[in-house]
Amino acid sequence: MIRLARPSGPPGPRTVATAWAIATFVALVALQGAPGISRDEGAVIAGARRGISVVRGGAPPLGPAASGAVHAVASAAGASERRAYRLASALAGAALSALLAWGAFALSGPAAAALAPALFWLSPRTLHAGLVATPDVALAALALGAVLLWRRAAAAPFAARAAGTSAAAGLLLGAATLARA
């Protein structure tokens, strides 16, 4: 058996971000079993049940569309109805934790990357947003992704790379607007 040499030193941003994404997803799924549905969550679930007609309505379409898509897959896999709708928030929470860790690593190093998602999720209000089927966590993840892409575009050495990254940041900002108007 051939063993590859493992690099020594602190883990890179991809490793820390992946670890936080997995840990956040597992924790949010484990904590999502609370009974009851809030008014905001009820609106998302009702929009997801209506399907594509939510695009023509007054509510922002991204939250119900994401919850409906994840519900279709999760309910086919055997998840309960409420948990299947809430899995979209858990996925958005995992993405948000990865982005928080990635951004903190870029700004302040591995110690900040290890602490930033933990400090974010320790607040009861933000933890609750990740446990229910509302678009709040998706909005935060998309907005943070847009900010990190904009930061990357500002530091890009070539105009073509800066233009492409800026366009991607603009698309993420547009998706964040669709998440919650």
C-alpha positions in Angstrom: 0.0 0.0 0.0 1.4 3.4 -1.0 0.8 6.2 1.4 0.9 9.8 0.2 2.6 12.3 2.3 0.2 14.6 4.1 1.1 18.2 4.2 1.9 19.5 7.7 0.6 22.8 9.0 -2.8 24.3 9.5 -5.7 23.2 7.3 -6.5 25.3 4.2 -9.7 27.3 3.7 -11.3 24.6 1.6 -10.9 22.0 4.4 -12.2 24.3 7.1 -15.1 25.4 5.0 -16.1 21.9 4.1 -15.9 20.7 7.8 -18.1 23.6 8.9 -20.6 23.0 6.1 -20.9 19.3 7.1 -21.1 20.0 10.8 -23.7 22.8 10.3 -25.9 20.6 8.0 -25.8 17.7 10.5 -26.6 19.9 13.5 -29.4 21.8 11.7 -31.1 18.6 10.5 -30.8 17.1 14.0 -32.4 20.1 15.6 -35.2 20.6 13.1 -37.7 18.3 14.7 -39.5 21.0 16.8 -43.3 21.1 16.4 -45.2 24.0 15.1 -45.0 26.3 12.1 -44.5 30.0 12.2 -46.4 32.5 10.0 -43.3 33.0 7.8 -42.7 29.3 7.5 -46.3 28.7 6.6 -46.1 31.2 3.8 -43.0 29.5 2.4 -44.7 26.0 2.6 -47.9 27.4 1.0 -45.9 28.9 -1.8 -43.9 25.7 -2.3 -47.2 23.7 -2.6 -48.5 26.1 -5.2 -45.4 25.5 -7.3 -44.6 27.7 -10.2 -47.5 30.0 -9.6 -45.6 31.6 -6.8 -43.4 33.4 -9.3 -46.5 35.5 -10.4 -47.5 36.2 -6.8 -46.3 39.0 -4.5 -44.0 36.8 -2.4 -40.3 36.4 -3.3 -40.1 33.1 -5.3 -36.7 31.7 -4.3 -37.5 30.4 -0.8 -40.7 28.5 -1.8 -39.1 27.2 -5.0 -36.0 25.9 -3.1 -38.2 24.4 -0.3 -40.4 22.8 -2.9 -37.5 21.3 -4.8 -35.8 19.9 -1.7 -39.2 18.7 -0.4 -39.7 16.7 -3.6 -36.4 14.9 -3.2 -36.5 14.5 0.6 -40.0 13.2 0.7 -39.2 10.6 -1.9 -36.3 9.5 0.3 -38.7 9.1 3.2 -38.4 12.3 5.2 -41.4 13.6 7.0 -43.3 16.5 5.3 -42.2 19.2 7.7 -38.5 18.1 7.8 -38.5 17.8 4.0 -39.5 21.5 3.7 -37.0 22.5 6.3 -34.0 20.8 4.6 -33.6 23.7 2.2 -32.8 25.9 5.2 -30.3 23.4 6.5 -28.6 23.3 3.1 -28.5 27.1 3.0 -27.1 27.1 6.5 -24.3 24.7 5.4 -23.5 27.0 2.5 -23.5 30.1 4.9 -21.2 28.4 7.3 -18.8 27.4 4.5 -18.8 31.0 3.2 -18.3 32.4 6.7 -15.3 30.1 7.3 -13.9 30.9 3.8 -14.2 34.6 4.2 -12.8 34.6 7.8 -9.9 32.5 6.6 -9.2 35.0 3.8 -9.3 38.0 6.1 -7.8 36.7 9.4 -6.5 33.1 9.0 -7.4 29.6 10.3 -8.3 30.7 13.8 -10.9 33.1 12.6 -12.2 30.5 10.1 -12.8 28.1 13.0 -14.6 30.7 15.2 -16.7 32.7 12.7 -19.4 30.1 12.0 -19.6 29.1 15.6 -20.1 32.7 16.7 -22.8 33.2 14.1 -24.8 30.0 15.0 -24.5 30.6 18.8 -27.1 33.4 18.6 -30.6 31.9 19.2 -32.2 34.1 16.5 -29.9 33.0 13.8 -30.0 29.4 14.9 -33.8 29.5 14.7 -33.7 30.9 11.2 -31.7 27.8 10.2 -34.2 25.4 11.8 -37.4 26.6 10.0 -38.3 26.8 6.3 -37.8 30.5 5.8 -35.6 32.3 3.2 -33.6 34.2 5.8 -30.5 32.0 5.8 -30.6 31.7 2.0 -30.6 35.5 1.8 -27.6 35.7 4.2 -25.7 33.0 2.3 -26.3 34.6 -1.1 -25.5 38.1 0.1 -22.3 37.0 1.8 -21.4 35.1 -1.4 -21.9 38.2 -3.4 -19.7 40.3 -1.1 -16.9 37.7 -1.2 -17.1 37.6 -5.0 -17.0 41.3 -5.2 -14.0 41.4 -2.9 -12.3 38.9 -5.2 -13.2 40.9 -8.3 -11.7 44.0 -6.7 -8.4 42.2 -6.1 -8.3 40.5 -9.6 -5.2 41.3 -11.6 -6.8 41.0 -15.0 -9.8 43.0 -16.3 -11.5 39.9 -17.8 -11.3 38.0 -14.5 -12.6 41.0 -12.6 -15.5 41.4 -15.1 -16.5 37.8 -14.8 -16.3 37.7 -11.1 -18.2 41.0 -10.8 -21.0 39.5 -13.0 -21.2 36.5 -10.8 -21.4 38.7 -7.8 -24.2 40.6 -9.4 -26.1 37.4 -10.2 -25.8 36.3 -6.5 -27.1 39.7 -5.4 -30.0 39.3 -7.8 -30.7 35.8 -6.4 -30.5 37.3 -2.8 -33.2 39.8 -3.9 -35.3 36.9 -5.1 -34.8 35.2 -1.8 -36.5 37.9 0.3 -37.7 41.2 -1.0 
